[in-house]
Amino acid sequence: MNWVKKKALPAVESIIYEGIPCNSLKSLWNTLHSSYNSAANWPINLAFLNELPKYDNIEWPPFSKQEFRDAIAKCSSTSTPGPDHILWRHLKPVVTDNDCLERIVNIANACIAFKLWPTQFKSASSVIIPKPNKAAYNMSKSFCPIVLLNTTGKLIEKVISTRLQFHTTSNGFLDPNQLGGIRQRSTTDTGLYLSYVIRAGWLKQCHTSVVTFDVAQFFPSLNHSFLSSCLGKARLSGNIVRFFNSYHTERTTMYTWNGFSSPSFDTSVGVGQGSALSPILSAIYMAPIIKTFKRRVKNLQDEIPTDVLSFVDDGLLVSQEKSYEISSAYLLCSYNIMSKILLDTGLIMEHDKLEVFHFT
């Protein structure tokens, strides 16, 4: 089909999993599924969520037609379709018809009212693409799955995502230092913030030291129980929390590698990269982690004056001192604190990707 816009993967060595090369499609599918669902049984600790402050209740009025018009107007007519093979340019004329749009809005409102997500929208296709600039492509972690979903479901997800972005920002649940996956917070904002901190330190005769950290397999590792607790802590209504419980259960995906497709696999963990909801859900997941880190470094017997910036699955710990030895000690303590918090939420740091920078 021409509209799928296939792009062949580069010729690579066999992918190695647990020391064994994948020399058959069956072993490849099992390797991909095991890699992207490895966090399914990881333990989590919800206790620290009780320490979060209370936030304003979030009202969730019925959806309007204008929300759907605004959402679909920004969609590219050339994007790759999901299992239903419907392009945005096919759905846009449908939405211009008032009766058809009203039915789509009714479906969305019914999903919230009955606290369920239709099975038709839960099946996905995960297209495996290589991550750029890797030295070798013989490990599954050198690739990432991009999820293709049914287009009508994606439209509803876009409207829900916009709602969540607005509500969790306006009631203060998302932390100001979360600069990725959130609207009106761009990479440019991150650069400006860090530049300001560095130059402000120079005026105080201090240098700024930072440690960058990376969360391994972030999107496929998000625990649904922890995410549901975060949605409750954000003071979303019970209907919304139970809707997302349905949204995350009984999901299936099939993997696509070049021209080959796998059988369907059940997925019980993670949010799909490619879904309109994945940026805001990941930001909601990270918000308690950032807030807990800030509280812990402040409430220690000897306060650790470090700050943190979050860019979805990457982060930056910042220390500003006149002595390299002191700032390095602060960053080491902060790194260990952040690593422990992430472990409690079912996430793991990739320690081999740690980098340290000094701005003198």
C-alpha positions, 0 to 999 in steps of 0.5 A: 500500500503506497500510503504506508510509506515503507522505509527499509531498515539498514542492513545490520547484524542479527540482533543479540538477546541474552547472548543468542542471535535472532536468526528467525522471525519468531525469535525476533518477535519474542525478543522485541516483545520481551525488550519492550515489555521487560518492566511488566513485573517490576515492583513499585512503591506508591507510599511516597505519593501520600506526601504530595500536597493537595491540588485543586479538583479538576472538572471534566465537562462534556466535549465540544465539537470545536475541540475536535475541529481544533484537534484535527486541523493540526493533523498532517494529511500525509502521516502514516495510518494505523490498522484501519488504514484511514488517513487524516485526509480521509477523516477531515471531510467527515468531521466537517459534516455536522451530523458525523462530527456530533456522533464522534463527540457522542462516542468520546463523551460515552467513553468517559461516562461509561469509563471504557475505551473501545476494543477497536481502539486498543489494537495497535501496530508497532513499527520498529525504527532505528535510533539515530547515530548508534555505533551498532544495531545488533541490540534491541535497545538500538531501536524503538517502537512507534505505535500506529493506532486507529485514526478515529481513536487517535482523534479522541486521544488528541482532544483528551490530551489537550484537556489533560495538558490544560488541567494538570498545568493550571492546577499546579500538578505538573512541575515548572521544571518539567520542560518536555512533553508539555505545550508551551515548554520547548527545547528553547525554553530549556536552553534559556533557563540553563543559560540564565542559571549559568550566567547568574552563577558567574555573577556570584563567582560560582561555576555551574556543574550538571549531571545528565541522566537517562531513563532506560526504555522509558515509554515502554516501562511506565507502570499503569498502577502508578500512572492511575495513582498519579491521575488520582493525585492530580485530582482528576475525577473518578470517571477519568481515572477509571476510564484510563484503567480501561484504556490501559487494559487488554491492549494488543500490538503487532510488531512490524519489521521491514515488510514482516509483521508479527502475531498480536501480543498482549501489552500490560505496561507502558504508553505507546510512542506515537499516541497523542496521549503519551507525552502528557501521560509521561509528564503526569508520571514524572511530576511526582518524581520531580516534586519528591526529589525536590522535597527530599534534597531540601528536607535532608539534615544537611540540605543539598542545594541542587535543582533538576530539569526534566525532558520526559525520559532525560534529566539534568541535575544542577549544582552551583558552587565555588568548589568543584569538590562540593558541587560534585559531592552534591551531584553524587548524592542527588543522583543516588536520590533520583535513582532510588525514586525512579526505582520505586516507580518501576524505572531504571537509570541507564548509568552508562549514559551519565555525563558531567559538565562544568560551566566555568 
